[in-house]
Amino acid sequence: MRAITLARKSSNLQGEDTIAAQSSKTREYCQKKGFSLAEVDEYLLTESSTKGNRDKFNDIISEIRRSKEKIVFVVETIDRLQRSFKETIELDEIRKEGKLELHFLRENLIINEYSNSADLLRWDMGVMFARSYVLQLSDNVKRSIKQRFDEGRILNKAPIGYKNVTDEKTSKKSVIIDDERVEIIKHVFEDYATGNYSLAEIEKKYKDILKGTEDGKPIRRNYFHTILQNPFYAGLQIYKHPAGKVELKQHIYPSLISIELFKQCQYVMKKINSYHDTPKKYKSKPFAFRGLIKCASCGATMSVDIKKGKYYYIFCNNAKKGKCDNKEYVKQEIVLEQMSDILKDIEISNTVFEEIRKFLENRRNQNIKDRNAEVGKLRREYNKKELEIDKLMTSLTAAQSKNSTFAVNAIIDNVEKKQKEKEKLNYKLQNCNENDDKINLSIATVFKLAKEAHQLFEISNCEQKRQILNFVCSNFKMKEKHIDFIYKKPFDMIKKVENVVVNSETRIRT
């Protein structure tokens, strides 16, 4: 007979001494049984017994089958060999052929072709206990994950824009904002929400700025797709129940964007996918009005034709098929001139812009004062809730000592109610007046664009021109050589003719 030994650990997270301890015991056993250690084949495996195909284990089984002599297979304990019954079928088949003898040291059990029903039952019981241990671990992990989700704590590694940190004193893990990347992530969402950027354009603009993931891996396009679909940035976290149900809940960490901005990105992503139905021969053309202009007669999107490789003409494709009376071919330059006039109409002067800037600055200063007052009020309420919870916990201890079940249940219900109230206060503290800052920023951005839109349009390339127009206007329709359109809000209120100067102070009539 020939002997082989097996020492196994499930992953590299377990120390090397796990393998060494098993190896020492199996080698010592082989010596006692009279096997020469020089002739004993020892297998040291790092392989899960419950995940994957167990390739290394299957290699051992194949070697046993090829052997011309009987194999004594020595392991410290049953769960080092197997933790499910799927291996039992194959091992038992070889055992019945008289080619295998299993030695389990801890169980003091030898299984061979002569084993009686009691020994075989002990083997099965050992596998059952090993499997039960795995199932209990799985249940504990699932409960732990669900508890973390209910408490609003992160379930996986923090996404880019955040950092995983560990408190040196308490060893508690948490998540903080990555100051170096937070503004970049915000801009990714803000740019994509405009509908003016594809994922490819977002990747080109931001992948070098982000400088790879925390693991040092390069940023890819599908990574930006993952970022834009992750609600964690908006303060929400996803949990998938074992039964398949998906639950969304607020987490306890700071959010980088508003829920409204996140929803807008999902809307844009869904809408922009329809663009993939456009024939590729048109996608590649540097056409400033791609997908923007519709025919005023039939409602179809206007097409572009290129003559002599450099002259662009806009036309209704339905007219070629005899389905529309809008048969005019219009040079792109004529349309560009009209678009330029559209942007001139919302251009504001430096004087107007400076007045708006001062107004926003004063408004921001007032918001800060109001916010500080609100934060102080919320903190006082938060501290009050904490004191109330502390008193309830003291009462709970007293009720438990008296074995008063009714009182215990009542106090626990009250504690849960106070905890929820505290969580709401904490959420308000984190987001206090956040929207005011975003509104101010949006207003400043809008007026800055109104001030510079015409100038930017004149110096931009075709794709940038399209983005500017799509941001400012909508519902472009062409009839013969004339373009009709609608200003998007609030650009519909920022017309040059509505600027009024009163006593050297510029105001915007709205």
Beta strands, then each sheet from edge to edge (+ up, - down):
strand 1: 2-9
strand 2: 41-46
strand 3: 71-75
strand 4: 100-104
strand 5: 109-111
strand 6: 162-166
strand 7: 173-177
strand 8: 236-240
strand 9: 246-250
strand 10: 293-295
strand 11: 303-307
strand 12: 311-315
strand 13: 330-331
strand 14: 473-479
strand 15: 482-487
strand 16: 499-502
strand 17: 505-508
sheet 1: 2+ 1+ 3+ 4+ 5-
sheet 2: 6+ 7-
sheet 3: 8+ 9-
sheet 4: 10+ 14+ 15-
sheet 5: 11+ 12- 13+
sheet 6: 16+ 17-
end
